Amino acid sequence: MDVIALDAPTDAQIRAWHEVLAAVHAADPAGEPAPDPDGAARRLLSAEPGARQRHWAVADGGRMVAVASLRLAGEPGTARPGEVDVQVHPRHRRRGHGRRLLAAAAEGLRADGRTSVIAQVLAGTPAVPFLESQGFECVLTLRGMLLRLDEVPPGRIERLLAEAPAGYELVRWRGTVPDGHAAALARAKHAMADFAEYEGAPWDARRVREMAEVVAKRGDDLYTVAALHGGAIAGFTEIVVPHDSAGRAAQYDTAVVPEHRGRRIGIWVKAAMLAWLTAERPDVREIETDNSGDNAHMIAVNEELGFRTERESLEYQAPVTALP
């Protein structure tokens, strides 16, 4: 059994990679759509600006049985952790394949001057004891929530929109942020706290534009609704509709600037987003989101909109010195 570096994966290797992911999903679905071949190809062949990727696989008798990805955001030697994802075909677990891939990723981390790594896994799956046996510790709990738009009670969105806070106005755009709002959006993104420890790169106008460009290059659509106060962005929310969404969109960032909190701006911009999507994208039937388990306020906002918990994920972290 060999660990193969997939620096330039072939079409056959991309198909084999997808087969592993599909088998893992069938065993641990967690309410998520099954991975699609196009998504696997995009993941293997492209990386977002400011980040690099490495990929490995384990082959057994010519058949791919386990895969791993390593995301390296920022420059080599930065304090930001790397991000590793290891997936082992259910029929080939408990044979050391995950450890072999983690060792390959550890070499990649050391070569890039990283001192720590994080991994996100579903609670209650075999990935949890695997990570804990390899020196990882749980640092964050994430609650995965889903909103089925046809289950939103009639009149709820209209009522929330009618409860607009005084002195604020809504703006919205599709795709890249307009130049007049780019710097204000970057400032508003600093209000996010859920992943502040891991997202060490500062938000600026260039970074918010780059994020939108990454979404567009995937063929996906980014929608943003923001609340303005005196020309500044007081709060915002983002939704991405994948080109192959099968009716499901993904909640991206939502944040309210500290001095504007307590005015129900978060639920107001989210309600405006739902109204916009209902009119603009009738193909969207569901929206998924992840919230930090201790973010009681945002969980309550989402529950008021109609989101219901579907799964729990765990964020683990380990020093590179603890890896095999």
For each residue, the residues with C-beta under 8 A, 3 or more apart:
1: 58 59 60 97 100
2: 58 59
3: 56 57 58 100 101 103 104
4: 56 57 58 59
5: 54 55 56 104
6: 9 13 17 44 55 56 57
7: 54 55
8:
9: 6 13 14 17 44 45 55
10: 13 14
11: 14 15
12: 15 16
13: 6 9 10 16 17 44 57 64
14: 9 10 11 17 18 37 40 41 44 45
15: 11 12 18 19 37
16: 12 13 19 20 57 63 64
17: 6 9 13 14 20 21 40 44 55 57 64 67
18: 14 15 21 22 35 36 37 40 41
19: 15 16 22 23 64
20: 16 17 23 24 57 64 65 66 67 87 88 89
21: 17 18 24 25 35 40 67 87
22: 18 19 25 26 34 35
23: 19 20 26 27 89 90 91
24: 20 21 27 28 87 88 89 90
25: 21 22 28 29 32 34 35
26: 22 23 29 34 90
27: 23 24 90
28: 24 25 122 125
29: 25 26 32 34
30: 122 144 310 311
31: 144 146 310 311
32: 25 29 288 311
33: 36 246 248
34: 22 25 26 29
35: 18 21 22 25 39 40
36: 18 33 39 40 244
37: 14 15 18 40 41
38: 41 42 244
39: 35 36 42 43 242 244
40: 14 17 18 21 35 36 37 43 44
41: 14 18 37 38 44 45
42: 38 39 45 46 218
43: 39 40 46 69
44: 6 9 13 14 17 40 41 55
45: 9 14 41 42
46: 42 43 217 218
47: 51 52 53 71
48: 51 210 211 214
49: 210 213 214
50: 73 74 201 207 210
51: 47 48 71 72 73 74
52: 47 71 72
53: 47 69 70 71 72
54: 5 7 69 70 72 105 108
55: 5 6 7 9 17 44 67 68 69 70
56: 3 4 5 6 67 68 101 104 105
57: 3 4 6 13 16 17 20 64 66 67 68 101
58: 1 2 3 4 64 65 66 67 97 100 101
59: 1 2 4 62 63 64 65
60: 1 63 65 92 97
61:
62: 59
63: 16 59 60
64: 13 16 17 19 20 57 58 59 67
65: 20 58 59 60 88 89 91 92 97
66: 20 57 58 86 87 88 89 92 97 98 100 101
67: 17 20 21 55 56 57 58 64 86 87 101
68: 55 56 57 84 85 86 87 101 102 104 105
69: 43 53 54 55 84 85
70: 53 54 55 82 83 84 105 108 109
71: 47 51 52 53 82 83 84
72: 51 52 53 54 76 82 108 109 112 114
73: 50 51 78 80 82 83 201
74: 50 51 78 80 200 201
75: 78
76: 72 112 113
77: 112 113 114
78: 73 74 75 113 114 200
79: 115 200
80: 73 74 114 198 199 200 201
81: 114 115 116 117 118 198 317
82: 70 71 72 73 105 108 109 112 114 116 117 118
83: 70 71 73 117 118 119 120
84: 68 69 70 71 102 105 117 118 119
85: 68 69 119 120
86: 66 67 68 98 101 102 105 119 127 130
87: 20 21 24 66 67 68
88: 20 24 65 66 92 93 97 98
89: 20 23 24 65 66 92 93
90: 23 24 26 27 93
91: 23 65
92: 60 65 66 88 89 95 97
93: 88 89 90 97 98 126
94:
95: 92
96: 99 100
97: 1 58 60 65 66 88 92 93 100 101
98: 66 86 88 93 101 102 130
99: 96 102 103 134 324
100: 1 3 58 66 96 97 103 104
101: 3 56 57 58 66 67 68 86 97 98 104 105
102: 68 84 86 98 99 105 106 134 323 324
103: 3 99 100 106 107 323 324
104: 3 5 56 68 100 101 107 108
105: 54 56 68 70 82 84 86 101 102 108 109 117 323
106: 102 103 109 110 117 320 323 324
107: 103 104 110 111
108: 54 70 72 82 104 105 111 112
109: 70 72 82 105 106 112 114 117 320 323
110: 106 107 113 114 320
111: 107 108
112: 72 76 77 82 108 109
113: 76 77 78 110
114: 72 77 78 80 81 82 109 110 117 320
115: 79 81 319 320 321
116: 81 82 317 318 319 320
117: 81 82 83 84 105 106 109 114 317 318 320 323
118: 81 82 83 84 139 198 315 316 317
119: 83 84 85 86 127 131 136 315 316 317
120: 83 85 142 313 314 315 316
121: 125 127 128 131 313 314 316
122: 28 30 125 127 311 312 313 314
123: 128 141 311 312 313 314
124: 128 312
125: 28 121 122 128
126: 93 129 130
127: 86 119 121 122 130 131
128: 121 123 124 125 131 132 314
129: 126 132 133
130: 86 98 126 127 133 134
131: 119 121 127 128 134 136 316 318
132: 128 129 136 137 316
133: 129 130
134: 99 102 130 131 318 322 323 324
135: 318 319 322 323
136: 119 131 132 316 317 318 322
137: 132 316 317 318
138: 141 314 315 316
139: 118 197 315 316 317
140: 292 293 314 315
141: 123 138 292 293 294 312 313 314 315
142: 120 290 291 292 293 312 313 314 315
143: 290 291 292 293 299 309 311 312 313
144: 30 31 288 289 290 309 310 311 312 313
145: 288 289 290 291 299 302 303 307 308 309 310
146: 31 286 287 288 289 307 308 310
147: 151 152 286 287 288 289 302 305 306 307 308
148: 151 152 285 286 306
149: 152 274 277 278 284 285 286 287
150: 285
151: 147 148 306
152: 147 148 149 156 157 274 305 306
153: 156 306
154:
155: 158 159
156: 152 153 159 160 305 306
157: 152 160 161 271 274 275 278
158: 155 161 162 275
159: 155 156 162 163
160: 156 157 163 267 268 271 305
161: 157 158 164 268 271 272 275
162: 158 159
163: 159 160 264 268
164: 161 168 170 268
165: 168 227 263 264 265 268
166:
167: 229
168: 164 165 227 228 229 234 263 265 268
169: 227 228
170: 164 225 226 227 228 268 269 272
171: 181 225 226 228
172: 223 224 225 226 272 273 276
173: 176 177 178 181 223 224
174: 221 222 223 224
175: 212 216 221 222
176: 173 209 212 213 216 222
177: 173 181 182 185 208 209 212 224
178: 173 181 182
179: 182
180:
181: 171 173 177 178 184 185 226 233
182: 177 178 179 185 186 205 208 209
183: 186 187 204 205
184: 181 187 188 231 232 233
185: 177 181 182 188 189 205 208 224 226 233 236
186: 182 183 189 190 203 204 205 207 208
187: 183 184 190 203 232 233 257
188: 184 185 191 226 233 234 235 236 255 257
189: 185 186 192 203 208 253 255
190: 186 187 202 203
191: 188 235 255 256 257 258
192: 189 195 196 199 253 255
193: 196
194: 291 292 295
195: 192 198 199
196: 192 193 199
197: 139 200
198: 80 81 118 195
199: 80 192 195 196
200: 74 78 79 80 197
201: 50 73 74 80 207
202: 190 207
203: 186 187 189 190 207 208
204: 183 186 207 208
205: 182 183 185 186 208 209
206: 209 210
207: 50 186 201 202 203 204 210 211
208: 177 182 185 186 189 203 204 205 211 212
209: 176 177 182 205 206 212 213
210: 48 49 50 206 207 213 214
211: 48 207 208 214 215
212: 175 176 177 208 209 215 216 222
213: 49 176 209 210 216 217
214: 48 49 210 211 217 218
215: 211 212 218 220 221 222 240
216: 175 176 212 213 219 220 222
217: 46 213 214
218: 42 46 214 215 242 243
219: 216 242 243
220: 215 216 240 241 242 243
221: 174 175 215 240 241 243 281
222: 174 175 176 212 215 216 238 239 240 252
223: 172 173 174 238 239 240 241 273 276 277 280
224: 172 173 174 177 185 236 237 238
225: 170 171 172 236 237 269 270 272 273 276
226: 170 171 172 181 185 188 233 234 235 236 237 269
227: 165 168 169 170 233 234 235 236 260 265 268 269
228: 168 169 170 171 231 232 233 234
229: 167 168 232 234 260
230:
231: 184 228
232: 184 187 228 229 257
233: 181 184 185 187 188 226 227 228 236 257
234: 168 188 226 227 228 229 256 257 260 265
235: 188 191 226 227 254 255 256 257 260 265 266 268 269
236: 185 188 224 225 226 227 233 253 254 255 269
237: 224 225 226 251 253 254 266 269 270 273
238: 222 223 224 251 252 253 254
239: 222 223 249 250 251 252 273 277 287
240: 215 220 221 222 223 249 250 252
241: 220 221 223 245 249 250 277 281 284
242: 39 218 219 220 245 248 249 250
243: 218 219 220 221
244: 36 38 39
245: 241 242 248 249 283 284
246: 33
247: 283 284 285 286
248: 33 242 245 284 285 286 287 288
249: 239 240 241 242 245 277 281 284 286 287 288
250: 239 240 241 242 287 288 289
251: 237 238 239 254 287 288 289 290
252: 222 238 239 240
253: 189 192 236 237 238
254: 235 236 237 238 251 266 269 270 298
255: 188 189 191 192 235 236
256: 191 234 235 260 261 265 266
257: 187 188 191 232 233 234 235 260 261
258: 191 261
259:
260: 227 229 234 235 256 257 263 265
261: 256 257 258 265
262:
263: 165 168 260
264: 163 165 267 268
265: 165 168 227 234 235 256 260 261 268 269
266: 235 237 254 256 269 270 297 298 301
267: 160 264 270 271 301 304 305
268: 160 161 163 164 165 168 170 227 235 264 265 271 272
269: 170 225 226 227 235 236 237 254 265 266 272 273
270: 225 237 254 266 267 273 274 301 302 305
271: 157 160 161 267 268 274 275 305
272: 161 170 172 225 268 269 275 276
273: 172 223 225 237 239 269 270 276 277
274: 149 152 157 270 271 277 278 287 305
275: 157 158 161 271 272 278 279
276: 172 223 225 272 273 279 280
277: 149 223 239 241 249 273 274 280 281 284 287
278: 149 157 274 275 281 282
279: 275 276 282
280: 223 276 277
281: 221 241 249 277 278 284
282: 278 279
283: 245 247
284: 149 241 245 247 248 249 277 281 287
285: 148 149 150 247 248
286: 146 147 148 149 247 248 249
287: 146 147 149 239 248 249 250 251 274 277 284 307
288: 32 144 145 146 147 248 249 250 251 310
289: 144 145 146 147 250 251 302 307
290: 142 143 144 145 251 313
291: 142 143 145 194 295 298 299 302
292: 140 141 142 143 194 295 298
293: 140 141 142 143 312
294: 141
295: 194 291 292 298 299
296: 299 300
297: 266 300 301
298: 254 266 291 292 295 301 302
299: 143 145 291 295 296 302 303
300: 296 297 303 304
301: 266 267 270 297 298 304 305
302: 145 147 270 289 291 298 299 305 307
303: 145 299 300 306 307 308
304: 267 300 301
305: 147 152 156 160 267 270 271 274 301 302
306: 147 148 151 152 153 156 303
307: 145 146 147 287 289 302 303
308: 145 146 147 303
309: 143 144 145 312
310: 30 31 144 145 146 288
311: 30 31 32 122 123 143 144
312: 122 123 124 141 142 143 144 293 309
313: 120 121 122 123 141 142 143 144 290
314: 120 121 122 123 128 138 140 141 142
315: 118 119 120 138 139 140 141 142
316: 118 119 120 121 131 132 136 137 138 139
317: 81 116 117 118 119 136 137 139
318: 116 117 131 134 135 136 137 322 323
319: 115 116 135 322 323
320: 106 109 110 114 115 116 117 323
321: 115
322: 134 135 136 318 319
323: 102 103 105 106 109 117 134 135 318 319 320
324: 99 102 103 106 134
